[in-house]
Amino acid sequence: MKELIEYIARAIVDNPDEVRVREEEQGDTVIYYLEVAEPDMGKVIGKQGRIANAMRALLKVAAARRGLRRASLEIGE
């Protein structure tokens, strides 16, 4: 799923080399942290958070298909 987030983020931003995703497990939840270059932050979030919400929805579907209970996406620091 980390690859899915990286793929989507790299397709959106102007600086794909600066996309970083790290994964952290907390109990039955997997949290993914997405970091992009400062000028690309608005592109990843989108107007009224629509792109960020779409990425979170895709992540939840992918997690459900893999049998994970919860997956979360944090954008920024």
C-alpha atoms as a printed R data frame, in Angstrom:
   type eleno elety resid chain resno       x      y       z
1  ATOM     1    CA   MET     A     1   0.000  0.000   0.000
2  ATOM     2    CA   LYS     A     2   2.972  2.235   0.508
3  ATOM     3    CA   GLU     A     3   3.660  1.869  -3.215
4  ATOM     4    CA   LEU     A     4   0.084  2.898  -4.035
5  ATOM     5    CA   ILE     A     5   0.420  6.150  -2.085
6  ATOM     6    CA   GLU     A     6   3.806  6.884  -3.666
7  ATOM     7    CA   TYR     A     7   2.469  6.203  -7.156
8  ATOM     8    CA   ILE     A     8  -0.504  8.539  -6.763
9  ATOM     9    CA   ALA     A     9   1.530 11.300  -5.123
10 ATOM    10    CA   ARG     A    10   4.314 11.157  -7.727
11 ATOM    11    CA   ALA     A    11   1.736 11.480 -10.519
12 ATOM    12    CA   ILE     A    12   0.294 14.653  -8.971
13 ATOM    13    CA   VAL     A    13   3.330 16.658  -7.862
14 ATOM    14    CA   ASP     A    14   5.913 18.679  -9.808
15 ATOM    15    CA   ASN     A    15   8.842 17.255  -7.806
16 ATOM    16    CA   PRO     A    16   8.283 13.468  -7.739
17 ATOM    17    CA   ASP     A    17  11.791 12.826  -6.385
18 ATOM    18    CA   GLU     A    18  10.865 14.535  -3.118
19 ATOM    19    CA   VAL     A    19   7.909 12.264  -2.340
20 ATOM    20    CA   ARG     A    20   8.505 10.218   0.817
21 ATOM    21    CA   VAL     A    21   6.161  7.723   2.443
22 ATOM    22    CA   ARG     A    22   6.866  6.014   5.718
23 ATOM    23    CA   GLU     A    23   4.809  3.393   7.468
24 ATOM    24    CA   GLU     A    24   4.166  2.973  11.180
25 ATOM    25    CA   GLU     A    25   2.118  0.313  12.951
26 ATOM    26    CA   GLN     A    26   0.155  1.176  16.059
27 ATOM    27    CA   GLY     A    27  -1.808 -1.779  17.311
28 ATOM    28    CA   ASP     A    28  -4.207 -2.865  14.576
29 ATOM    29    CA   THR     A    29  -3.773  0.412  12.668
30 ATOM    30    CA   VAL     A    30  -1.187  1.150  10.000
31 ATOM    31    CA   ILE     A    31  -0.432  4.856   9.590
32 ATOM    32    CA   TYR     A    32   1.206  6.125   6.419
33 ATOM    33    CA   TYR     A    33   2.976  9.475   6.508
34 ATOM    34    CA   LEU     A    34   3.255 11.276   3.165
35 ATOM    35    CA   GLU     A    35   5.828 14.038   2.796
36 ATOM    36    CA   VAL     A    36   6.177 16.161  -0.351
37 ATOM    37    CA   ALA     A    37   7.993 19.364  -1.264
38 ATOM    38    CA   GLU     A    38   6.419 22.498   0.207
39 ATOM    39    CA   PRO     A    39   5.272 23.913  -3.186
40 ATOM    40    CA   ASP     A    40   3.515 20.605  -3.951
41 ATOM    41    CA   MET     A    41   1.562 20.434  -0.697
42 ATOM    42    CA   GLY     A    42  -1.487 22.168  -2.182
43 ATOM    43    CA   LYS     A    43  -1.573 19.775  -5.125
44 ATOM    44    CA   VAL     A    44  -1.604 16.746  -2.856
45 ATOM    45    CA   ILE     A    45  -4.327 18.168  -0.621
46 ATOM    46    CA   GLY     A    46  -6.463 19.625  -3.423
47 ATOM    47    CA   LYS     A    47  -9.334 22.070  -3.240
48 ATOM    48    CA   GLN     A    48 -11.215 21.569   0.017
49 ATOM    49    CA   GLY     A    49  -9.145 18.432   0.626
50 ATOM    50    CA   ARG     A    50 -10.731 16.448  -2.179
51 ATOM    51    CA   ILE     A    51  -7.545 14.792  -3.449
52 ATOM    52    CA   ALA     A    52  -6.395 13.947   0.075
53 ATOM    53    CA   ASN     A    53  -9.799 12.451   0.882
54 ATOM    54    CA   ALA     A    54  -9.754 10.422  -2.350
55 ATOM    55    CA   MET     A    55  -6.299  9.068  -1.485
56 ATOM    56    CA   ARG     A    56  -7.525  8.136   1.996
57 ATOM    57    CA   ALA     A    57 -10.558  6.359   0.517
58 ATOM    58    CA   LEU     A    58  -8.364  4.337  -1.848
59 ATOM    59    CA   LEU     A    59  -6.074  3.456   1.032
60 ATOM    60    CA   LYS     A    60  -8.985  2.208   3.127
61 ATOM    61    CA   VAL     A    61 -10.253  0.048   0.264
62 ATOM    62    CA   ALA     A    62  -6.774 -1.406  -0.306
63 ATOM    63    CA   ALA     A    63  -6.439 -2.116   3.427
64 ATOM    64    CA   ALA     A    64  -9.802 -3.865   3.527
65 ATOM    65    CA   ARG     A    65  -8.835 -6.031   0.560
66 ATOM    66    CA   ARG     A    66  -5.628 -7.061   2.343
67 ATOM    67    CA   GLY     A    67  -7.457 -7.892   5.543
68 ATOM    68    CA   LEU     A    68  -6.102 -5.036   7.636
69 ATOM    69    CA   ARG     A    69  -8.476 -3.481  10.110
70 ATOM    70    CA   ARG     A    70  -7.517  0.169   9.724
71 ATOM    71    CA   ALA     A    71  -5.208  2.285   7.611
72 ATOM    72    CA   SER     A    72  -4.685  6.002   7.931
73 ATOM    73    CA   LEU     A    73  -2.907  8.625   5.806
74 ATOM    74    CA   GLU     A    74  -1.242 11.671   7.317
75 ATOM    75    CA   ILE     A    75  -0.027 14.362   4.930
76 ATOM    76    CA   GLY     A    76   2.737 16.735   5.917
77 ATOM    77    CA   GLU     A    77   5.049 16.486   8.871
